């Protein structure tokens, strides 16, 4: 039980860290790369959401923590899906190119975040079932 709790905590913390990195990437794009307009607003909202989820992963307990973990996984899936759609067919009229600032890094970090959040969710739900 202690090993399961420790593993669950490690995966949860890693998920939180990756959410913070995703938030920082999007804030960087708004502040330093000067992405503005609708996309800039969406990036700021995405940064806020990622930070709220990360903090919630660190401060919640029990059922609420499990809900936040699932929401974090869904957030990362949605974020990567939106970027991939923007890179291919466009997303709500927004198109993106692979050579733009942080695009490859964002794809990698969000993909890793999805895997880590999925493992964290599986470990926590399995621990709950035991």
C-alpha positions as CSV (number, residue, x, y, z in Angstrom):
1,X,0.0,0.0,0.0
2,X,2.8,2.4,0.8
3,X,4.5,1.7,-2.5
4,X,1.3,2.3,-4.4
5,X,0.7,5.6,-2.5
6,X,4.2,6.7,-3.3
7,X,3.9,5.8,-7.0
8,X,0.6,7.6,-7.2
9,X,2.1,10.7,-5.7
10,X,5.1,10.7,-8.0
11,X,3.0,10.4,-11.1
12,X,0.6,13.1,-9.8
13,X,3.5,15.4,-9.1
14,X,5.0,14.8,-12.6
15,X,1.6,15.5,-14.1
16,X,1.4,18.8,-12.2
17,X,4.9,19.8,-13.3
18,X,4.1,19.1,-17.0
19,X,0.9,21.2,-16.7
20,X,3.0,24.1,-15.3
21,X,5.4,23.7,-18.3
22,X,2.5,23.8,-20.7
23,X,1.2,26.9,-19.0
24,X,4.6,28.6,-19.2
25,X,4.9,27.7,-22.9
26,X,1.6,29.4,-23.7
27,X,2.4,32.4,-21.6
28,X,5.8,32.7,-23.3
29,X,4.0,32.7,-26.7
30,X,1.8,35.6,-25.6
31,X,4.4,37.7,-23.7
32,X,7.6,37.1,-25.7
33,X,6.5,35.8,-29.1
34,X,3.7,38.4,-29.2
35,X,0.9,36.1,-30.2
36,X,-2.2,38.3,-30.0
37,X,-5.8,38.4,-31.0
38,X,-8.1,35.5,-30.4
39,X,-5.2,33.0,-30.2
40,X,-3.4,35.1,-27.6
41,X,-6.6,35.2,-25.5
42,X,-7.0,31.5,-25.8
43,X,-3.4,30.9,-24.8
44,X,-3.8,33.0,-21.7
45,X,-7.0,31.1,-20.8
46,X,-5.1,27.8,-21.5
47,X,-2.3,28.9,-19.2
48,X,-4.7,29.8,-16.4
49,X,-6.5,26.5,-16.7
50,X,-3.2,24.5,-16.7
51,X,-2.0,26.4,-13.6
52,X,-5.4,25.9,-11.8
53,X,-5.3,22.2,-12.6
54,X,-1.6,21.9,-11.4
55,X,-2.3,23.6,-8.1
56,X,-5.5,21.5,-7.6
57,X,-3.4,18.4,-8.1
58,X,-1.2,19.4,-5.2
59,X,-3.8,20.6,-2.8
60,X,-6.9,18.3,-3.3
61,X,-7.5,14.9,-1.7
62,X,-9.7,11.9,-2.2
63,X,-12.4,12.0,-4.8
64,X,-11.8,15.6,-5.8
65,X,-8.1,14.7,-6.6
66,X,-9.2,11.9,-8.8
67,X,-11.6,14.3,-10.6
68,X,-8.8,16.8,-11.1
69,X,-6.5,14.1,-12.4
70,X,-9.0,13.0,-15.0
71,X,-9.7,16.7,-15.9
72,X,-5.9,17.2,-16.3
73,X,-5.7,14.2,-18.7
74,X,-8.6,15.6,-20.7
75,X,-7.1,19.1,-20.8
76,X,-3.8,17.8,-22.1
77,X,-5.6,15.6,-24.7
78,X,-7.6,18.6,-25.8
79,X,-4.7,20.9,-26.0
80,X,-2.6,18.5,-28.1
81,X,-5.6,17.8,-30.3
82,X,-6.2,21.5,-30.9
83,X,-2.6,22.0,-31.8
84,X,-2.5,19.1,-34.2
85,X,-5.7,20.2,-35.9
86,X,-4.2,23.7,-36.3
87,X,-1.1,22.2,-37.8
88,X,-3.1,20.1,-40.3
89,X,-6.6,21.3,-41.3
90,X,-7.0,24.4,-39.1
91,X,-8.9,24.8,-35.9
92,X,-11.6,27.5,-35.7
93,X,-9.9,29.4,-38.5
94,X,-6.5,29.2,-36.8
95,X,-3.6,27.5,-38.7
96,X,-0.2,26.8,-37.4
97,X,3.2,25.7,-38.9
98,X,5.8,23.3,-37.4
99,X,8.5,26.0,-37.5
100,X,6.7,28.5,-35.3
101,X,8.1,29.1,-31.8
102,X,7.8,26.2,-29.4
103,X,5.5,24.1,-31.6
104,X,7.7,21.0,-31.7
105,X,8.5,21.3,-28.0
106,X,4.8,21.8,-27.1
107,X,3.9,18.7,-29.1
108,X,6.5,16.7,-27.2
109,X,5.7,18.0,-23.7
110,X,1.9,17.6,-24.2
111,X,2.4,14.1,-25.5
112,X,4.5,13.2,-22.5
113,X,2.0,14.9,-20.3
114,X,-0.8,12.7,-21.7
115,X,1.2,9.6,-21.0
116,X,2.1,10.6,-17.5
117,X,-1.4,11.8,-16.7
118,X,-2.8,8.5,-18.0
119,X,-0.4,6.5,-15.9
120,X,-1.2,8.7,-12.8
121,X,-4.9,8.2,-13.4
122,X,-4.6,4.5,-13.8
123,X,-2.4,4.1,-10.7
124,X,-4.8,6.2,-8.6
125,X,-7.9,4.4,-9.9
126,X,-6.3,1.0,-9.4
127,X,-5.3,2.0,-5.9
128,X,-8.9,3.0,-5.2
129,X,-10.2,-0.3,-6.5
130,X,-7.8,-2.3,-4.3
